[in-house]
Amino acid sequence: MASRKNRSGKTNRRSPKRSAGFAGRLQARYDALVAWISAHRWHSIVIAVIALFVGSVLGGYWIAERLDLRSSDQVARDTIEEMKRSASSSAPVVAPKYSRIEDLPDFPKYSEAEPGKPTPNVEEKPRVKQVAAAFSAEQTWRRNALPFRDLKSRPLIAIVIDDVGLDRARSKRAWELPGPMTMSFLPYAKDLPEQARAARARGHELMLHMPMEPNGRNDPGPGALMVSMSDAELRQKLLIALESFGGYVGINNHMGSRFTANRHDMEVVMRQLKPRGLMFLDSRTSPQSVGDQTAQEMGVPSIVRHVFLDDEETLDAVRRKLAETEAVARRQGFVVAIGHPHDSTLQALAEWLPTVQGKGLALAPSTAILRKRNGWD
C-alpha cells in the first residue's frame, strides 16, 4: 500500500489491526453458538433437556448426601448427650426380682396363650408304634436324657417349667423342687451354663425355650424367630440360641402361635434340629400349630404339650390343672404339662409333687414321654 505524506512532509503509515481480546473471543463464540442453536433448534432442545435431567440427578444426590451427613452428626451428638445424662442419673443396679419377662420394667407384655382365649388341653389318639431305627442311639437327646427305666407300669407325667433363667431366685426355687422335671431355659437369660448345671445337678432334664413369633402384638423377646425373616436369618437366630448353653435334650417354642403355624419356617427349624440329634416339644400355643406334624414328617423326634398349668395365675386354678393333668395321664398313659416359675405354680407344685407316686402315677422327664409315645425302649 502506498504511504501518504502528511502536511509536514513525513510519511504516514496505517497501524496494523489489534487482535481481539478475551471478551471479544467470548462474544464471537457466543454468537456462533446462538447461530448454531437457531439453525438446529430441535437438537438444541433435546440436549438442553438431557443436561437438565443429569444436572438435577447429580445435584439431588449431592444435596441428599449433605443433609444425611448433617442428620447423622446430629443423631450422634444427641446419643452421646443422652448417654451422659443417663450415666450421671443412673441408680445402683438391683438384682432381678422377676420370674417372668412381662414382670420386668420396660419390657412389653406377653402371654403364652392367645389374647383373650384360654389354651385348651390336648389329648392324643393312640399312635402306631414308630420305628426307632430312624434315630441313632448316639442322638443328642438320648445322650443328655435323664435315665428312666419304668415306662410301662404307671402313667407318666412330665412337668416342663418354661421361662427358666430370667429370675434367678424363682428359677432356683423351681429346680430345687423334687424331680425329675424338665427346666426350659430362655436363651437370653444370663449365666445360662451355670444355671443349667445347677438344675441338672438337682436331677432335672434341660430344654431350650426358643422364642418364636406370636399372633397379635405380643413381643416374644430378643432373638425370636419371625415369619418375616429369610431362611438364612432364621438359621442364624436359631444357631445363636442353640449355642447359649449345653446339655439340653431339645427345644420347645416360647409363644410362637404365628410362627409354628407356618410350615415352611418350621421345616427350616427342623432341618437344624435333625442333624444335631435334638427333639422338639410343640408347646401348642395355637391349635393351628404344625410343629409336631412337621417334626414327625422330617424325622425329628417330638412330643406335644397336653396341659397348661397356669394360664390363670391363682393357686386354686393351678391345683385344678394338676388334677386335669392326672386325668389325662390315666386316660392316655402319659401327659406333658407346662408351667412357669410363678409363685402360685411353684407353691402348687411343692404341695402336689410328693403325692404323685402315692396316686399310682410316675413323674418322668420329657424324654421318657418321647420314648413311651413312640413305643421305644
C-alpha positions, 0 to 999 in steps of 0.5 A, spaced: 500 500 500 502 506 498 504 511 504 501 518 504 505 524 506 502 528 511 502 536 511 509 536 514 512 532 509 513 525 513 510 519 511 504 516 514 503 509 515 496 505 517 497 501 524 496 494 523 489 491 526 489 489 534 487 482 535 481 481 539 481 480 546 478 475 551 471 478 551 471 479 544 473 471 543 467 470 548 462 474 544 464 471 537 463 464 540 457 466 543 454 468 537 456 462 533 453 458 538 446 462 538 447 461 530 448 454 531 442 453 536 437 457 531 439 453 525 438 446 529 433 448 534 430 441 535 437 438 537 438 444 541 432 442 545 433 435 546 440 436 549 438 442 553 433 437 556 438 431 557 443 436 561 437 438 565 435 431 567 443 429 569 444 436 572 438 435 577 440 427 578 447 429 580 445 435 584 439 431 588 444 426 590 449 431 592 444 435 596 441 428 599 448 426 601 449 433 605 443 433 609 444 425 611 451 427 613 448 433 617 442 428 620 447 423 622 452 428 626 446 430 629 443 423 631 450 422 634 451 428 638 444 427 641 446 419 643 452 421 646 448 427 650 443 422 652 448 417 654 451 422 659 445 424 662 443 417 663 450 415 666 450 421 671 442 419 673 443 412 673 441 408 680 445 402 683 443 396 679 438 391 683 438 384 682 432 381 678 426 380 682 422 377 676 420 370 674 417 372 668 419 377 662 412 381 662 414 382 670 420 386 668 420 394 667 420 396 660 419 390 657 412 389 653 407 384 655 406 377 653 402 371 654 403 364 652 396 363 650 392 367 645 389 374 647 383 373 650 382 365 649 384 360 654 389 354 651 385 348 651 388 341 653 390 336 648 389 329 648 392 324 643 389 318 639 393 312 640 399 312 635 402 306 631 408 304 634 414 308 630 420 305 628 426 307 632 431 305 627 430 312 624 434 315 630 441 313 632 442 311 639 448 316 639 442 322 638 443 328 642 437 327 646 438 320 648 445 322 650 443 328 655 436 324 657 435 323 664 435 315 665 428 312 666 427 305 666 419 304 668 415 306 662 410 301 662 407 300 669 404 307 671 402 313 667 407 318 666 407 325 667 412 330 665 412 337 668 416 342 663 417 349 667 418 354 661 421 361 662 427 358 666 433 363 667 430 370 667 429 370 675 434 367 678 431 366 685 424 363 682 428 359 677 432 356 683 426 355 687 423 351 681 429 346 680 430 345 687 423 342 687 423 334 687 424 331 680 425 329 675 422 335 671 424 338 665 427 346 666 426 350 659 431 355 659 430 362 655 436 363 651 437 370 653 437 369 660 444 370 663 449 365 666 445 360 662 451 354 663 451 355 670 444 355 671 443 349 667 448 345 671 445 347 677 438 344 675 441 338 672 445 337 678 438 337 682 436 331 677 432 335 672 432 334 664 434 341 660 430 344 654 431 350 650 425 355 650 426 358 643 422 364 642 418 364 636 413 369 633 406 370 636 399 372 633 397 379 635 402 384 638 405 380 643 413 381 643 416 374 644 423 377 646 430 378 643 432 373 638 425 370 636 424 367 630 419 371 625 415 369 619 418 375 616 425 373 616 429 369 610 431 362 611 438 364 612 436 369 618 432 364 621 438 359 621 442 364 624 437 366 630 436 359 631 444 357 631 445 363 636 440 360 641 442 353 640 449 355 642 447 359 649 448 353 653 449 345 653 446 339 655 439 340 653 435 334 650 431 339 645 427 345 644 420 347 645 417 354 642 416 360 647 409 363 644 410 362 637 402 361 635 404 365 628 410 362 627 409 354 628 403 355 624 407 356 618 410 350 615 415 352 611 419 356 617 418 350 621 421 345 616 427 350 616 427 349 624 427 342 623 432 341 618 437 344 624 434 340 629 435 333 625 442 333 624 444 335 631 440 329 634 435 334 638 427 333 639 422 338 639 416 339 644 410 343 640 408 347 646 401 348 642 400 355 643 395 355 637 391 349 635 393 351 628 400 349 630 404 344 625 410 343 629 409 336 631 406 334 624 412 337 621 417 334 626 414 327 625 414 328 617 422 330 617 424 325 622 425 329 628 423 326 634 417 330 638 412 330 643 406 335 644 404 339 650 397 336 653 396 341 659 397 348 661 398 349 668 397 356 669 394 360 664 390 363 670 395 365 675 391 363 682 393 357 686 386 354 686 386 354 678 393 351 678 391 345 683 385 344 678 390 343 672 394 338 676 388 334 677 386 335 669 393 333 668 392 326 672 386 325 668 389 325 662 395 321 664 390 315 666 386 316 660 392 316 655 398 313 659 402 319 659 401 327 659 406 333 658 404 339 662 407 346 662 408 351 667 412 357 669 416 359 675 410 363 678 409 363 685 402 360 685 405 354 680 411 353 684 407 353 691 402 348 687 407 344 685 411 343 692 404 341 695 402 336 689 409 333 687 410 328 693 403 325 692 404 323 685 407 316 686 402 315 692 396 316 686 399 310 682 402 315 677 410 316 675 413 323 674 418 322 668 422 327 664 420 329 657 424 324 654 421 318 657 414 321 654 418 321 647 420 314 648 413 311 651 409 315 645 413 312 640 413 305 643 421 305 644 425 302 649 
